């Protein structure tokens, strides 16, 4: 279980560093699964050039039997599925783990737009420092009032008129393989340098229950959007999002629970 201080840190500042969440052996296994999957899906590591706009990189939902450790982290492992519920203070719905090779920098952004809570577990698969692409976060920027003030700040900074941008005060989260950063979906984040960067991430959203149809629809749409990378050119039949993961649900009570929530959401068909 997470400590009270860790949960309070997440809710107050929007993130918590979890040093050594994975063992060194697990971190090596996850890196091998991510590397093999990206090479198998795209031919080589880091195919997308850093000139297409957005956050450039190769993205691959990684929930297949050929990547059993990534598959297990979605909902079998208390360090992700259970911790997400502890951080958000409610039951959660998982997305799938994403194998990513970032090929460029990212500007300040949030991972969620709609007004709904969420948490991302971010695992860099190589050592990350301030000069080699470590995650940068603006503590407290997930809070609505601070978020509004940041929008006002950003609207008048010189970069909007073509001049040099202001430096936004932030923290740099330096990590070693095995460390994880859990951060809120509305927290401002970015990363610079160190490309290509191998990363594994997964997102969780609060389970809305079946009574609130509007929230059900919102969580369903966000969950689907988190795994649909229409611009990515890889074999969907060889790299299915849910099929193989769902087929193994009988091996894990917590995975079965996650599957049931995804079915009630309408993310998964009833007969899956």
Buried (B, 14 or more C-beta within 10 A) or exposed (E): EBEEEBBEBBBEBBBBBBEEBBEEEBBBBBBEBBBBBBEBBBEEBBBBEBEEEEBBBBBBBBBBEBBBBBBBBBBBBEBBBBBBBBBBEBBBBBBBBBBBBBBBBBEBEBBBEEEBBBBBBBBBBBBBEEEBBBBBBBBBBBBEEBBEEBEEEBEEBEEEEEEEEEEBEBBBBBBBBBBBBBBBBBBBBBBBEBBBBBBBBBBBBBBBEEEEEEBBEBBBBBBBEBBEBEEBEBEEEEBBBBEBBBEBBEEBEBBBBBBEBBBBBBBBEEEE
